[in-house]
Amino acid sequence: MTRLLLVDDEAPIRRAVRRFLEHHDFVVGVAENLAEARALAAAEPYDLQLVDLRLPDGEGIELLPEFGRTPTVIMTSYASVPSAVNAMKEGAADYIAKPFDHDALLLTLRAALREGEARDRAEPAAAEHAGDAPGQPGLGLVGESPAMQLLRDQIRRVAATHSTVLLRGESGTGKELAARALHDLSPRADGPFVAVNCATIPEGLVEAELFGHAQGAYTGAVKARTGLIQSAHGGTLFLDEIGELAPAAQARLLRVLQDGEIRPVGANENLKVDVRLLAATHRDLEAMIEEQAFRADLYYRLRVLELAIPPLRERREDILPLAQHFLEELAGSGPMPRLTQAARDALECQDWPGNVRELANALERGWVLSPDGHIDPEHMNLETRDAGNTEDTPNPACPTRRKGVGTSLNEYFRQFVQENQGRMTETELARALGISRKTLWERRQRENLPRPRT
């Protein structure tokens, strides 16, 4: 059972919260000020602390340095939310504003407890393998940009639920890393994590792969086989590239979400399964629904919660920290490769359509091809930019023209759209450019290139 130390100077709150938490199998120790809290914590260890921000003999955050290893949730009135946010910077696991809903309190406490457990599991592994972002054990999402800090905060909150999550983002942004973080911080962390790329399964085999098959279900099925969904029982199923799933499999997946049941191919009976479904796509599912290529009912079942993974060009401040992270991984225990200033400038000036995956590949290329451990742009096959041309650039710090290239990416976009919009729909234009309809619309706005009315 979880041992929790409750610190609050209001007796009615102490009684109500203690009664509620004991009903949910917590062992609760109660203190009404800092002195009592210190005495109780010194007498016996607690797994979790729930502490009011304002106490008669000081502030609850004074306990954070003393009991830093114990996850602490701060309680505060609405007027003190900025102070509570500051407490989180000092090491609090989370905060909850008074008056609070008891169910919300329970979710917050369990999430804080799981994050503490994930930290404890991650630290021994981190001593052997570099990989997680500094200060973010168990998440593995590198970057301190506002977009990444927001994403990590969302992941922590969403992980505490059992809801289905749809991860949206371009190819190479790290959707599977986000899915693994959701699993590792969830109540299912001890269960299996099964990742499936729907685009890699042949259409004729997708149902057998996902749902399994009975013996003799078709020619060659000499014995029964467990499907990937059943393999994830008690854990998390991650369906990457969900937009590539065949229509027949979409209908069967809908039944899994509605009833928690699967029927293997060729079987006569349904099987109950307990899985949390995470799905990811870089496709424009709304456009696919319009084209009747994706089921609307499945879309709304998948999109209970939605997380957007930002592309690398929208968080350029993370490019060099990511580069350092990948170089450390490549070097291992060997000599550390170094980026020249020209290479650093070139990295920051790229648009990175392949996102983090493309960046990692460029750095590996540079690491292999650099003769003396000093990586220049040509080792990564990156084109530098001329300093004299500053028009049409997505990054104000970088000039636009690439050496040896007659047309910038923006110019190519404008030229292609203007030449083809008279004979192609928006969906066809987006597909030809390799982007979503939403991205096409956003880029039209940015380039002041609205579609002419017919």
C-alpha positions as CSV (number, residue, x, y, z in Angstrom):
1,M,0.0,0.0,0.0
2,T,1.2,3.5,-0.7
3,R,2.2,5.6,2.3
4,L,1.3,9.3,1.9
5,L,2.1,12.2,4.2
6,L,-0.7,14.9,4.2
7,V,0.3,18.3,5.4
8,D,-2.5,20.9,5.8
9,D,-3.5,23.3,8.5
10,E,-7.3,23.1,7.8
11,A,-8.8,20.3,9.8
12,P,-11.9,19.8,7.5
13,I,-9.6,19.3,4.5
14,R,-7.4,16.9,6.4
15,R,-10.3,14.8,7.4
16,A,-12.0,14.7,4.0
17,V,-8.8,14.0,2.0
18,R,-7.6,11.4,4.5
19,R,-11.0,9.6,4.4
20,F,-11.0,9.6,0.6
21,L,-7.4,8.4,0.2
22,E,-7.8,5.6,2.8
23,H,-10.8,4.5,0.9
24,H,-8.4,4.1,-2.1
25,D,-5.9,2.0,-0.2
26,F,-3.5,4.8,0.9
27,V,-1.9,4.7,4.3
28,V,-2.1,8.4,5.4
29,G,0.0,10.2,7.9
30,V,-1.4,13.7,8.9
31,A,0.4,16.9,9.9
32,E,-0.8,20.4,10.3
33,N,2.5,22.3,10.0
34,L,6.1,21.9,8.9
35,A,7.4,20.8,12.3
36,E,4.9,17.9,12.5
37,A,5.7,16.9,8.9
38,R,9.4,16.8,9.6
39,A,8.9,14.7,12.8
40,L,6.6,12.2,10.9
41,A,9.0,11.9,7.9
42,A,11.9,11.4,10.3
43,A,10.1,8.6,12.1
44,E,9.1,6.5,9.1
45,P,9.5,6.8,5.3
46,Y,6.6,7.9,3.0
47,D,6.2,7.2,-0.7
48,L,4.4,10.4,-1.5
49,Q,3.7,13.8,0.0
50,L,0.6,16.1,-0.4
51,V,1.5,19.5,1.1
52,D,-0.3,22.8,1.3
53,L,1.6,25.8,0.0
54,R,0.8,28.0,3.0
55,L,1.3,26.7,6.5
56,P,1.4,28.4,9.9
57,D,5.1,28.0,10.3
58,G,6.3,28.5,6.7
59,E,5.7,27.4,3.2
60,G,5.3,23.8,2.1
61,I,8.1,24.1,-0.5
62,E,10.6,24.3,2.4
63,L,10.1,20.5,2.6
64,L,11.3,19.9,-1.0
65,P,15.1,20.2,-0.4
66,E,14.8,18.0,2.7
67,F,12.7,15.3,1.1
68,G,13.7,15.7,-2.5
69,R,13.6,12.0,-3.3
70,T,9.9,11.8,-2.2
71,P,7.5,12.9,-4.9
72,T,5.6,16.0,-3.5
73,V,2.3,17.4,-4.8
74,I,1.6,21.0,-3.7
75,M,-1.9,22.2,-2.8
76,T,-2.7,25.8,-3.4
77,S,-5.6,28.3,-3.7
78,Y,-6.3,29.7,-7.2
79,A,-4.7,33.0,-6.2
80,S,-1.4,31.2,-5.6
81,V,-1.0,29.2,-8.8
82,P,2.1,31.2,-9.9
83,S,3.7,30.3,-6.6
84,A,2.8,26.6,-7.1
85,V,4.4,26.7,-10.6
86,N,7.5,28.1,-9.0
87,A,7.4,25.2,-6.5
88,M,7.5,22.8,-9.4
89,K,10.6,24.5,-10.6
90,E,12.0,23.8,-7.2
91,G,11.3,20.1,-7.5
92,A,7.6,19.5,-6.7
93,A,6.2,16.7,-8.8
94,D,2.9,18.6,-9.5
95,Y,0.4,21.0,-8.0
96,I,-3.4,20.9,-7.6
97,A,-5.5,24.0,-7.0
98,K,-8.1,24.3,-4.2
99,P,-11.0,23.5,-4.2
100,F,-10.2,20.3,-6.1
101,D,-12.2,17.4,-7.3
102,H,-11.3,14.2,-5.5
103,D,-10.9,12.1,-8.6
104,A,-8.6,14.8,-10.1
105,L,-6.6,14.6,-6.9
106,L,-6.3,10.8,-7.2
107,L,-5.1,11.1,-10.8
108,T,-2.5,13.7,-9.8
109,L,-1.2,11.7,-6.9
110,R,-0.9,8.5,-8.9
111,A,0.8,10.3,-11.8
112,A,3.4,11.8,-9.4
113,L,4.0,8.4,-7.8
114,R,4.5,6.7,-11.2
115,E,6.8,9.4,-12.3
116,G,8.9,9.0,-9.2
117,E,9.0,5.2,-9.8
118,A,10.0,5.8,-13.5
119,R,12.8,8.1,-12.3
120,D,14.1,5.4,-9.9
121,R,14.0,2.8,-12.7
122,A,15.6,5.1,-15.2
123,E,18.6,6.3,-13.1
124,P,20.5,2.9,-12.9
125,A,20.0,2.5,-16.7
126,A,21.1,6.1,-17.3
127,A,24.4,5.3,-15.5
128,E,25.1,2.7,-18.2
129,H,23.5,4.2,-21.3
130,A,23.3,7.8,-22.2
131,G,20.0,8.6,-24.0
132,D,17.5,10.5,-21.9
133,A,17.3,14.2,-21.9
134,P,19.0,15.9,-19.0
135,G,16.6,16.2,-16.1
136,Q,13.9,14.2,-18.0
137,P,14.5,10.5,-17.0
138,G,12.2,8.0,-18.5
139,L,11.0,10.3,-21.3
140,G,13.8,10.3,-23.8
141,L,12.6,13.4,-25.5
142,V,15.5,15.8,-25.9
143,G,15.0,19.5,-26.0
144,E,14.3,22.5,-23.8
145,S,12.3,24.6,-26.2
146,P,8.8,25.7,-25.0
147,A,7.2,23.3,-27.4
148,M,9.1,20.3,-26.0
149,Q,8.5,21.4,-22.4
150,L,4.8,21.6,-23.1
151,L,4.8,18.2,-24.8
152,R,6.5,16.6,-21.8
153,D,4.0,18.2,-19.4
154,Q,1.1,16.9,-21.6
155,I,2.6,13.4,-21.7
156,R,2.9,13.3,-17.9
157,R,-0.8,14.3,-17.5
158,V,-2.1,12.1,-20.3
159,A,-0.1,9.0,-19.1
160,A,-2.1,8.9,-15.9
161,T,-5.3,8.1,-17.8
162,H,-6.5,5.0,-19.7
163,S,-7.8,7.0,-22.6
164,T,-6.9,6.4,-26.3
165,V,-4.4,8.9,-27.6
166,L,-3.8,10.1,-31.2
167,L,-0.3,11.4,-31.8
168,R,0.0,13.8,-34.8
169,G,3.2,14.9,-36.4
170,E,5.4,14.8,-39.4
171,S,7.6,11.8,-40.2
172,G,10.7,11.7,-38.1
173,T,9.5,13.9,-35.2
174,G,9.6,11.2,-32.6
175,K,6.0,9.9,-32.3
176,E,7.1,6.5,-31.1
177,L,9.4,8.0,-28.4
178,A,6.3,9.9,-27.2
179,A,4.3,6.7,-27.2
180,R,6.9,4.9,-25.2
181,A,7.0,7.7,-22.7
182,L,3.2,7.5,-22.3
183,H,3.5,3.8,-21.6
184,D,6.4,4.1,-19.2
185,L,4.6,6.7,-17.1
186,S,1.3,4.9,-17.1
187,P,-0.3,2.3,-14.8
188,R,0.5,-0.2,-17.5
189,A,4.3,0.4,-17.3
190,D,4.9,-3.2,-16.1
191,G,2.9,-4.6,-19.0
192,P,4.0,-5.1,-22.6
193,F,4.5,-2.3,-25.1
194,V,3.8,-3.6,-28.6
195,A,4.6,-1.2,-31.5
196,V,3.2,-1.9,-35.0
197,N,3.9,0.1,-38.2
198,C,0.7,-0.4,-40.2
199,A,2.4,0.7,-43.4
200,T,4.8,-2.3,-43.3
201,I,2.2,-5.0,-43.1
202,P,0.9,-6.3,-46.5
203,E,-2.9,-5.6,-46.9
204,G,-3.7,-9.3,-47.2
205,L,-2.0,-10.1,-43.9
206,V,-2.9,-7.2,-41.7
207,E,-5.9,-8.8,-40.1
208,A,-4.1,-12.0,-39.3
209,E,-1.1,-10.0,-37.9
210,L,-3.2,-7.8,-35.7
211,F,-6.0,-10.2,-34.6
212,G,-4.3,-13.6,-34.9
213,H,-5.7,-16.6,-36.7
214,A,-7.1,-20.0,-35.8
215,Q,-5.5,-23.2,-37.0
216,G,-6.6,-23.9,-40.5
217,A,-8.0,-20.5,-41.0
218,Y,-6.4,-20.3,-44.5
219,T,-3.8,-22.3,-46.5
220,G,-0.5,-22.4,-44.6
221,A,-2.1,-21.7,-41.2
222,V,-0.9,-25.0,-39.7
223,K,-1.3,-23.8,-36.1
224,A,-3.1,-21.0,-34.3
225,R,-1.2,-17.8,-33.9
226,T,-1.6,-15.0,-31.3
227,G,-2.2,-11.6,-32.9
228,L,-0.3,-8.4,-31.9
229,I,-3.3,-6.9,-30.2
230,Q,-3.6,-10.0,-27.9
231,S,0.2,-9.8,-27.3
232,A,-0.3,-6.4,-25.8
233,H,-2.9,-7.6,-23.3
234,G,-2.4,-5.8,-20.0
235,G,-0.2,-3.2,-21.6
236,T,-0.1,-0.7,-24.5
237,L,-0.6,-1.2,-28.2
238,F,1.0,1.5,-30.4
239,L,-0.2,1.6,-34.0
240,D,2.1,3.8,-36.1
241,E,0.9,5.1,-39.4
242,I,-2.7,4.4,-38.6
243,G,-3.7,6.1,-41.8
244,E,-2.3,3.2,-43.8
245,L,-4.6,0.7,-42.2
246,A,-6.8,-1.3,-44.6
247,P,-10.6,-0.5,-44.5
248,A,-11.5,-4.1,-43.3
249,A,-9.0,-3.8,-40.4
250,Q,-10.3,-0.4,-39.5
251,A,-13.8,-1.9,-38.9
252,R,-12.4,-4.7,-36.8
253,L,-10.2,-2.3,-34.8
254,L,-13.3,-0.2,-34.0
255,R,-14.8,-3.3,-32.2
256,V,-11.7,-3.5,-30.1
257,L,-12.1,0.1,-28.9
258,Q,-15.9,-0.3,-28.4
259,D,-16.1,-3.7,-26.7
260,G,-12.6,-4.7,-25.8
261,E,-12.9,-7.9,-27.9
262,I,-11.1,-9.4,-30.8
263,R,-12.0,-12.4,-33.0
264,P,-9.0,-14.2,-34.6
265,V,-9.3,-14.9,-38.3
266,G,-11.2,-18.2,-38.7
267,A,-12.2,-18.4,-35.0
268,N,-15.8,-18.8,-33.8
269,E,-15.5,-17.0,-30.5
270,N,-14.4,-13.6,-29.4
271,L,-11.6,-13.0,-26.9
272,K,-11.5,-10.3,-24.3
273,V,-8.4,-8.1,-24.4
274,D,-7.3,-5.3,-22.1
275,V,-5.1,-2.9,-24.0
276,R,-4.5,0.9,-24.1
277,L,-4.4,2.0,-27.7
278,L,-2.0,4.7,-28.9
279,A,-2.1,5.7,-32.6
280,A,0.1,7.9,-34.7
281,T,0.0,9.4,-38.2
282,H,1.5,12.0,-40.3
283,R,-1.4,11.8,-42.7
284,D,-4.4,14.3,-42.8
285,L,-7.1,12.0,-41.4
286,E,-9.8,14.6,-41.9
287,A,-9.0,14.8,-45.6
288,M,-9.0,11.0,-45.8
289,I,-12.4,10.9,-44.2
290,E,-13.7,13.3,-46.9
291,E,-12.2,10.9,-49.5
292,Q,-13.8,7.9,-47.7
293,A,-10.3,6.4,-47.2
294,F,-10.6,6.4,-43.4
295,R,-13.6,5.7,-41.2
296,A,-15.0,8.7,-39.4
297,D,-16.3,6.6,-36.4
298,L,-12.8,5.1,-35.9
299,Y,-11.3,8.6,-36.1
300,Y,-13.4,9.9,-33.3
301,R,-12.7,6.8,-31.2
302,L,-9.0,7.3,-31.7
303,R,-9.0,11.1,-31.0
304,V,-10.1,11.0,-27.4
305,L,-6.9,12.8,-26.5
306,E,-4.6,14.3,-29.1
307,L,-0.9,15.2,-28.8
308,A,0.9,17.2,-31.5
309,I,4.6,16.5,-31.9
310,P,6.3,19.7,-33.2
311,P,8.5,19.5,-36.3
312,L,12.2,20.4,-35.8
313,R,12.0,23.6,-37.9
314,E,9.5,25.0,-35.3
315,R,11.9,24.3,-32.4
316,R,15.3,25.4,-33.8
317,E,16.7,26.0,-30.4
318,D,16.7,22.2,-29.9
319,I,18.8,21.4,-33.0
320,L,22.2,21.8,-31.4
321,P,21.3,20.0,-28.1
322,L,19.9,17.2,-30.3
323,A,23.1,17.2,-32.3
324,Q,25.2,16.9,-29.2
325,H,23.0,14.1,-27.9
326,F,23.4,12.1,-31.1
327,L,27.2,12.6,-31.3
328,E,27.5,11.4,-27.7
329,E,25.6,8.3,-28.7
330,L,27.7,7.7,-31.8
331,A,31.0,8.2,-29.9
332,G,30.1,5.8,-27.1
333,S,33.2,5.5,-25.0
334,G,35.5,6.7,-27.8
335,P,36.7,10.2,-28.7
336,M,34.0,12.8,-29.0
337,P,33.5,14.2,-32.5
338,R,33.3,18.0,-32.7
339,L,31.2,20.2,-34.9
340,T,32.9,23.2,-36.5
341,Q,31.2,26.6,-36.3
342,A,30.3,26.3,-40.0
343,A,28.7,22.9,-39.3
344,R,26.7,24.3,-36.4
345,D,25.5,27.2,-38.5
346,A,24.5,24.9,-41.3
347,L,22.6,22.6,-38.9
348,E,20.6,25.6,-37.6
349,C,19.8,26.9,-41.1
350,Q,18.4,23.6,-42.5
351,D,14.6,23.2,-42.8
352,W,14.9,19.5,-41.8
353,P,11.8,18.0,-43.7
354,G,12.8,14.6,-42.2
355,N,12.9,16.2,-38.7
356,V,14.9,14.5,-35.9
357,R,15.4,11.3,-37.9
358,E,17.0,13.3,-40.8
359,L,19.2,15.2,-38.3
360,A,20.4,11.9,-36.7
361,N,21.3,10.5,-40.1
362,A,23.2,13.6,-41.1
363,L,25.3,13.5,-38.0
364,E,26.1,9.8,-38.4
365,R,27.2,10.6,-42.0
366,G,29.4,13.4,-40.7
367,W,30.8,11.2,-37.9
368,V,31.8,8.4,-40.5
369,L,33.2,10.8,-43.1
370,S,35.1,13.3,-41.0
371,P,38.8,12.4,-41.3
372,D,40.0,14.0,-38.0
373,G,36.9,14.1,-35.8
374,H,36.0,17.6,-36.8
375,I,32.7,17.6,-38.7
376,D,32.2,20.2,-41.4
377,P,29.0,20.8,-43.5
378,E,30.3,18.8,-46.4
379,H,30.9,15.7,-44.3
380,M,27.1,15.7,-43.5
381,N,26.3,16.6,-47.1
382,L,24.7,19.8,-46.0
383,E,24.6,22.8,-48.3
384,T,25.6,26.2,-46.7
385,R,23.8,29.4,-47.5
386,D,25.0,32.6,-49.1
387,A,25.2,35.5,-46.8
388,G,24.0,38.1,-49.2
389,N,20.4,36.9,-49.9
390,T,17.8,37.2,-47.2
391,E,14.5,36.9,-49.0
392,D,11.9,34.2,-48.5
393,T,13.6,32.5,-45.6
394,P,11.8,30.4,-42.9
395,N,14.6,31.2,-40.4
396,P,15.4,34.9,-40.1
397,A,18.9,34.1,-38.8
398,C,19.8,32.3,-42.1
399,P,20.0,33.6,-45.7
400,T,17.9,31.6,-48.1
401,R,20.0,30.6,-51.2
402,R,21.9,27.4,-51.0
403,K,25.1,27.1,-52.9
404,G,24.7,25.4,-56.2
405,V,20.9,25.5,-55.9
406,G,19.0,27.9,-58.2
407,T,15.7,27.8,-56.3
408,S,15.0,28.0,-52.6
409,L,12.4,25.7,-51.0
410,N,10.0,28.5,-50.6
411,E,10.4,29.6,-54.2
412,Y,9.9,26.0,-55.3
413,F,6.7,25.8,-53.3
414,R,5.3,29.0,-54.7
415,Q,6.2,28.0,-58.3
416,F,4.7,24.5,-58.0
417,V,1.5,25.7,-56.4
418,Q,0.9,28.5,-58.9
419,E,1.6,26.2,-61.9
420,N,-0.6,23.3,-60.7
421,Q,-3.5,24.7,-58.6
422,G,-5.6,25.3,-61.6
423,R,-5.7,21.5,-62.4
424,M,-5.2,19.9,-59.0
425,T,-7.3,19.9,-55.8
426,E,-5.8,20.9,-52.5
427,T,-5.6,17.2,-51.5
428,E,-3.7,16.4,-54.7
429,L,-1.4,19.4,-54.3
430,A,-0.6,18.4,-50.7
431,R,0.1,14.8,-51.7
432,A,2.4,15.8,-54.6
433,L,4.3,18.1,-52.2
434,G,4.5,15.3,-49.5
435,I,2.7,17.4,-46.9
436,S,-0.7,17.4,-45.2
437,R,-3.6,19.6,-46.3
438,K,-3.3,21.5,-43.0
439,T,0.4,22.2,-43.7
440,L,-0.4,23.3,-47.3
441,W,-3.0,25.7,-45.9
442,E,-0.7,27.1,-43.3
443,R,2.1,27.6,-45.8
444,R,-0.3,29.3,-48.2
445,Q,-1.1,31.8,-45.5
446,R,2.6,32.3,-44.6
447,E,3.5,32.8,-48.3
448,N,0.4,35.0,-48.9
449,L,-0.6,32.6,-51.6
450,P,-4.4,32.0,-51.2
451,R,-6.1,29.7,-53.6
452,P,-7.9,31.7,-56.4
453,R,-11.7,31.5,-56.3
454,T,-13.3,29.8,-59.3
